[in-house]
Amino acid sequence: MAYSGPFHEGDKVQLTDPKRRHFTITLTPGDNFHTHKGIVAHDDIIGAHEGSVVTSTMGTEFLCFRHLMVDHMLSMPRGAAVIYPKDSAQILIEGDIFNGARVLEAGAGSGALSMALLRAVGADGHVFSYEIREDHLNYAIDNVTDYFGQQPPQWSPRLGDFGEITTDDLDGPVDRVILDMVEPWHFLDTVRDILIPGGVFMTYVATVPQLMNTMEGIRELGCFTEPRAWESLVREWKVEGLATRPEHRMNAHTAFLVWTRRLADGVTPPRPQRRARR
Ligand SMILES: C[S@@+](CC[C@H](N)C(=O)[O-])C[C@H]1O[C@@H](n2cnc3c(N)ncnc32)[C@H](O)[C@@H]1O
């Protein structure tokens, strides 16, 4: 699929009307988009530059842009709750998802994180997405295929239990492991066994008890660095002259992120030094 350049057949295009309502269409030669504000011919958009304005038969103007990945993530059908873009952005950078990386994620859920990982690892990397529920895996496959226009060759969506994976299933260890499942602390042995020394492990948990169990489990296993935990809060602002202020509503809590790195085999993690109490 094309990410930029003039529109062509098959592109997903977002039309925005003067009331800022969005409509998404897939460009098909000879086809028409019908609204109560008139008809828009797909042929009027094919060949135009992104950011063009197309006018319906009733004179309404629509702004045309390609669907961005974030638009797709938030509008696609879901089997399971998705990782929100504010959090997948954190995972890509803090999880150090590099071009060419071999990454394993579980569960694949609706495929939102899979898309972000696939774009980041590029054609030379590989993403293994494990999912225990067939219906969820099908959502992930449909959503990812719909976004990329085909199933990416560097993607292995697999039906299976993360806890049963070995390096034999992956042709060797992976560079990064990302878990988004209810009880990740039950699967830390598997993370240890499939992650390369120095590899980054991140997990995404919604509640404080989950966070505590995960942090304690990582510490107890003794083969990871002292874990870090945080959450990301993103607050939009309304910027209009003297009325400039934060928006009233925000997606305040989604989940906590936990981060650690795999130590080399046989290494005992240095004890974290805590300040003495007075
Ligand atoms: C919240 S969803 C993941 C959403 C996904 N990260 C996304 O962005 O679309 C959690 C998924 O983990 C799956 N799951 C739970 N336990 C699992 C296991 N042991 N192995 C593989 N998948 C598992 C669930 O079936 C569910 O689909």
The ligand as an SDF file (V2000), in Angstrom:
LIG
                    3D

 27 29  0  0  0  0  0  0  0  0999 V2000
   -6.2760   -7.2080   25.2500 C   0  0  0  0  0  0  0  0  0  0  0  0
   -6.1180   -8.4430   24.0700 S   0  0  0  0  0  0  0  0  0  0  0  0
   -4.6940   -7.9660   23.1160 C   0  0  0  0  0  0  0  0  0  0  0  0
   -4.9510   -6.7660   22.2170 C   0  0  0  0  0  0  0  0  0  0  0  0
   -3.8170   -6.4840   21.2540 C   0  0  0  0  0  0  0  0  0  0  0  0
   -2.6000   -6.1800   21.9480 N   0  0  0  0  0  0  0  0  0  0  0  0
   -4.1960   -5.3350   20.3360 C   0  0  0  0  0  0  0  0  0  0  0  0
   -3.5610   -4.2740   20.4160 O   0  0  0  0  0  0  0  0  0  0  0  0
   -5.1090   -5.4960   19.5120 O   0  0  0  0  0  0  0  0  0  0  0  0
   -5.5010   -9.8160   24.9980 C   0  0  0  0  0  0  0  0  0  0  0  0
   -5.4810  -11.0980   24.1950 C   0  0  0  0  0  0  0  0  0  0  0  0
   -4.6380  -12.0410   24.8210 O   0  0  0  0  0  0  0  0  0  0  0  0
   -5.1320  -13.3160   24.4860 C   0  0  0  0  0  0  0  0  0  0  0  0
   -4.5010  -14.3020   25.3830 N   0  0  0  0  0  0  0  0  0  0  0  0
   -4.7700  -14.5120   26.6900 C   0  0  0  0  0  0  0  0  0  0  0  0
   -3.9800  -15.4920   27.1750 N   0  0  0  0  0  0  0  0  0  0  0  0
   -3.1800  -15.8960   26.1530 C   0  0  0  0  0  0  0  0  0  0  0  0
   -2.1510  -16.8790   26.0250 C   0  0  0  0  0  0  0  0  0  0  0  0
   -1.7900  -17.6510   27.0610 N   0  0  0  0  0  0  0  0  0  0  0  0
   -1.5240  -17.0380   24.8400 N   0  0  0  0  0  0  0  0  0  0  0  0
   -1.8970  -16.2720   23.7770 C   0  0  0  0  0  0  0  0  0  0  0  0
   -2.8680  -15.3320   23.8390 N   0  0  0  0  0  0  0  0  0  0  0  0
   -3.5020  -15.1380   25.0060 C   0  0  0  0  0  0  0  0  0  0  0  0
   -6.6530  -13.1340   24.6540 C   0  0  0  0  0  0  0  0  0  0  0  0
   -7.3800  -14.1360   23.9800 O   0  0  0  0  0  0  0  0  0  0  0  0
   -6.8490  -11.7340   24.0590 C   0  0  0  0  0  0  0  0  0  0  0  0
   -7.2150  -11.7910   22.7050 O   0  0  0  0  0  0  0  0  0  0  0  0
  1  2  1  0
  2  3  1  0
  2 10  1  0
  3  4  1  0
  4  5  1  0
  5  6  1  0
  5  7  1  0
  7  8  2  0
  7  9  1  0
 10 11  1  0
 11 12  1  0
 11 26  1  0
 12 13  1  0
 13 14  1  0
 13 24  1  0
 14 15  1  0
 14 23  1  0
 15 16  2  0
 16 17  1  0
 17 18  1  0
 17 23  2  0
 18 19  1  0
 18 20  2  0
 20 21  1  0
 21 22  2  0
 22 23  1  0
 24 25  1  0
 24 26  1  0
 26 27  1  0
M  CHG  2   2   1   9  -1
M  END
$$$$
